[in-house]
């Protein structure tokens, strides 16, 4: 964290992203099926897929990475924080960075059961575009597509 109390945003390494991804999912989404991939496999995914196909930003305090956001085109593929740093404004900072790089708007998918994430995105102006029975995600859980459109386009 900088002297003024803000977290800086920078590119991240795959192992830390994998750890945040896995920990956050287990702690904040207990309804998900058990993870089938171990840390090494998720790290390879982050290095080989996420960091090569998405723009990725991380929230950093000092030398410590606290969360990340991944944007592919206008789709927010991931926004995860370490569970111990939630509700400190870091998710908002990451989302603001994503929106700054998405002048025409941002879409995302969220599990219908993820009421905390849904409330977070709704507070930030996202609206529901559609719902799904889970056929479009690997967890096979009902989800929804949300969209934020800048005021100048609405």
C-alpha positions, 0 to 999 in steps of 0.5 A: 500500500502506498503512503496515501493508503491506496493499493497499486495495480500491476501485472502479477505472477501466476503462482500468486494468482493461482493461490488467490484464485483457489483460496477465494473460491473455497472460502467465499463460494462453499457451494462450489463442487470440490476443486479438481485441480491442485495448485500446480495445475492452476498455476500452469493455467494462470501462466499459460492461459490467463496471463496470455489471453487476458489483461491482468491487474493485481492489487498490491500492498507493499510487496504483497499481492492481495487480489487480481482482475482479468479482462478478455476483450470486454469480458471480466473473466475473473476478479478475486481477492484474498478473503482476509482483505475483502471489504477494504475497497480493493475490489472496487479499485480493481473494477475501476481499473477494468472499467477504465480499460473498457470504454464501451462497457464490461460484461461478466458471468456470476453464479446465481448463488454468489449473492455477495458478488452480485450485490457488489456488481449491482452497487457498481452499476451492473445489470442482469442481461440473462440467466442460465441453468449452468450449462455454460460453466464447468461447475454446472451451476446456474449463473447470470450475465451482468453488464455495465455500460458507461453513462455516455453510451446509455 
